[in-house]
Amino acid sequence: MPQAKKCVSGKKLFDTEALALLALLEFYRNNGNANINGPKNVYHCGECAYWHFTSKGEFHPDVKSYLSSADYQLRLKANKWISKFKDY
């Protein structure tokens, strides 16, 4: 039986930088507000040789661009309204 991929960091693994970046953008599409302590970028791990999210440093330029886009602002408004109607 094959072993499950794991890293000593306990973080989610991504095979490539591109996949990690796509997942990071999807994180912000699905979760709304950019949390100051949340993930900002991706990095290649020297321990497991996969890619992970990191909350250290600056936002990746693609993420920074998305967070300032009209699409993101519209999603924030939509998420706000959705959360208001969850109780009904």
C-alpha positions as CSV (number, residue, x, y, z in Angstrom):
1,M,0.0,0.0,0.0
2,P,1.5,3.4,-1.0
3,Q,2.4,5.8,1.8
4,A,0.4,9.1,2.0
5,K,2.5,12.1,1.2
6,K,3.4,14.1,4.4
7,C,5.6,16.9,5.5
8,V,7.1,17.5,8.9
9,S,5.4,21.0,8.7
10,G,2.0,19.4,8.6
11,K,1.0,21.7,5.8
12,K,-0.9,20.8,2.7
13,L,1.3,19.6,-0.2
14,F,1.2,20.9,-3.8
15,D,3.2,19.2,-6.6
16,T,4.1,22.5,-8.3
17,E,4.3,26.2,-7.7
18,A,1.5,26.8,-10.2
19,L,-0.8,24.4,-8.4
20,A,0.0,26.0,-5.0
21,L,-0.7,29.5,-6.4
22,L,-4.0,28.4,-8.0
23,A,-5.0,26.9,-4.6
24,L,-4.0,30.1,-2.8
25,L,-6.1,32.2,-5.2
26,E,-9.0,29.8,-4.8
27,F,-8.6,30.2,-1.0
28,Y,-9.3,33.9,-1.3
29,R,-12.1,33.4,-3.8
30,N,-13.9,31.1,-1.3
31,N,-13.0,32.7,2.0
32,G,-13.5,36.4,1.5
33,N,-11.4,38.8,3.4
34,A,-7.6,38.8,3.1
35,N,-6.6,37.9,6.7
36,I,-3.5,39.7,7.8
37,N,-2.3,36.5,9.4
38,G,-3.5,34.2,6.6
39,P,-1.5,32.8,3.7
40,K,0.2,35.3,1.4
41,N,2.5,33.4,-0.8
42,V,3.8,29.9,-1.7
43,Y,7.2,28.4,-1.2
44,H,9.2,25.3,-2.1
45,C,9.9,23.2,1.0
46,G,13.4,21.8,1.5
47,E,12.1,19.1,3.8
48,C,9.5,17.4,1.5
49,A,10.3,19.0,-1.9
50,Y,6.6,20.0,-2.3
51,W,5.1,23.5,-2.3
52,H,3.2,25.0,0.6
53,F,1.4,28.2,1.6
54,T,3.1,30.7,3.9
55,S,1.8,33.7,5.8
56,K,5.3,35.2,6.0
57,G,6.5,38.0,3.8
58,E,4.6,39.9,1.1
59,F,1.6,38.8,-0.9
60,H,2.5,37.0,-4.1
61,P,2.0,39.6,-7.0
62,D,-0.8,37.5,-8.5
63,V,-2.6,37.3,-5.2
64,K,-2.1,41.0,-4.5
65,S,-3.5,41.9,-8.0
66,Y,-6.5,39.6,-7.4
67,L,-7.2,41.2,-4.0
68,S,-7.4,44.6,-5.5
69,S,-9.6,43.5,-8.4
70,A,-13.2,44.4,-9.0
71,D,-14.1,40.7,-9.0
72,Y,-12.7,40.2,-5.5
73,Q,-14.6,43.2,-4.2
74,L,-17.8,41.9,-5.7
75,R,-17.2,38.5,-4.1
76,L,-16.7,40.2,-0.7
77,K,-20.1,41.9,-1.1
78,A,-21.8,38.7,-2.1
79,N,-20.2,36.8,0.8
80,K,-21.5,39.4,3.2
81,W,-25.0,39.1,1.9
82,I,-24.9,35.3,1.9
83,S,-23.8,35.3,5.5
84,K,-26.7,37.5,6.5
85,F,-29.2,35.0,5.0
86,K,-27.6,31.9,6.5
87,D,-29.8,32.1,9.6
88,Y,-33.1,32.1,7.6
